[in-house]
């Protein structure tokens, strides 16, 4: 029996971790899993010692304030990792937490495989040297990462993007409108994020935008892992909230307002014109602005290497700017066409293939050696 310890720390990472677990099981029936993750990982067969929802914090200030909580779970996972003695540790995204676990595992002779490595290219790029020291194998899902890591004499495997696997599996619900009591006005999808802190920071401006477009219907992509009350401001404004139906929503949307993160790439792959937004505490923003070394925050623009979608960050994230950008999408055919051409470029750059299966094969080959 081959034993794996796998750790993910937020919704998209949990989803990708679960698909990797299923791919490993499909290739080798004699495997077992333990670790930290969420509902997706649990359903896939991971015995959870901790649920990521207990640990998740974001933003520089928020991480400092939540340090005790993070430290508690770091210690818990370290002890459990040593007791379990896996054949390999698989880390999925979640850089701040997982890099500490990687260093600990390396010290204790446990092979470390990093799937979806930390975005060290975004800030403090010399962290790549730590990543090199603490890991045995790295599996990248962004096409520009291998060239970046080569500068540090690191060979990483580009395995394709796991979102393509998810989108290929997706089948639209035949009665999406009826199921959610929607009318047939054009849909503007609102994706405020998957963490409570994101919802709190983004939702008020998204809700305020609704009165500016009376001939459209706004629908929020909610996530079931958050308390239902997180979406109460939207419901109070009579905005529909659909839970865990993001792909169905995107498959019917005319446009979208999307919090920066994985969802921006998902929206692009569904070819929905979008505006990317982000807001955090003023302290976290000032720190980030001094550290960030890339020109964009959305995966869409980063992969394209140019501005494909408009990013409204911090003070630029206003109702007036949102209104102007949505009107531009609806009325400027050339602008919308350029955005869709940018989406084509992104699709071309990330390629096809099956990221989960490719990564699973590489991990199993490495463990056998």
Steps between C-alpha positions, in 0.01 A plus 500: 500500500638839393418777746462865403453804721327779307436862606284768341383824658213658308214406271675482161799320650266254670329434167832440320627285787188282482539449126865407546400248771243345265757484218753329728236250610407433140862420414576302816238337723756444778516858626368676808477867594502714810544873544333841506239622255128552465183333379633408155803322647285320755262369233801388291616284791746709700487441874501858625691593813403866448251693287652797318200719586627509859835640389438726200612861530600742222677835476821603676334663802246219529775237500677682785180526702417134434850371572408307814231308317734417212775394741262266680419316176860502382600316816206262470585409140873462576434253781250307291737491202775346710263246652360400160842466328376522140692388194460855370353833600288673235449873545234682298530880467454685837859628504532668841394191692634233266849644468543461876376142479735434205801615704393281793444194279837545329675514840334173589581313180151502348495554119316821409292539184356847434198519270411862410807664658496835683494806275857595583523687170252758632705631794829426680612284210797359689252284688548273201827392661310384810257315281795332328652400835180365654348301209581192297256552211294801386195482274404834342159593355594841355680501164740784583632340821756250359698782335497697827627206704773425245667825611559330835624177339175325586326247279126493549236292322236701314196272524229719346224674691260292711214741432483353150432158655218645708343688211516192276313301766232767536152435363254794512185451705203473263275706726744750652261795463200316640695337781622838624183698418682727255337700222635526147655845517876512421703369793788693655684252720653623825786287638599656833748227600509186710626638833294690756751786502464537123121505518510768770738713292334460158128453541385851590620657173371208296156539661502877444562444128162330453292819492708627206380220268124451539471300176740226613484246781793467736573155641761421764715187485495389863697220660350247738805492726417851629216586740181588312488830692809619308268571207224674698586848359438365151174332593385821671549673163296221336801359314486127434775291656572161344712270714775281348373556146774729368552317171127491428485872571798580277358287220197735489661835592530798265768668715660454842660691785762270650719519809863440403600136533441170322149612404640755253652219294184289529296795372738544206481130412120536487558800271302741718612867476606607848626769733752386762474664843690486825504681832673430831585695815691823437805371691508172305464690175786739575728209591400303189551799272861529616568129460319390184730463199249422226292749297162326550313312770264287290606166356339602173733795444803323645467203262430726201789729593284805430177663616215288370254587778466816707624477860338728758711481813448666838389864447433435129243239605204737507139477386560773244798319346312170499207665324725658237684175428180296472355755261820475297460121479135533394538782247854483359508205260870545419595502870302184569650335190855579613426345838372180341809487275707528818309203641595302187865582563472378860338174390785448253767568762367271771455216249294187551581177674395371839687672783374265773591181314835634378597606852382170649717301257806711576448463876454122481807465274705699751380297798587173324865603448 
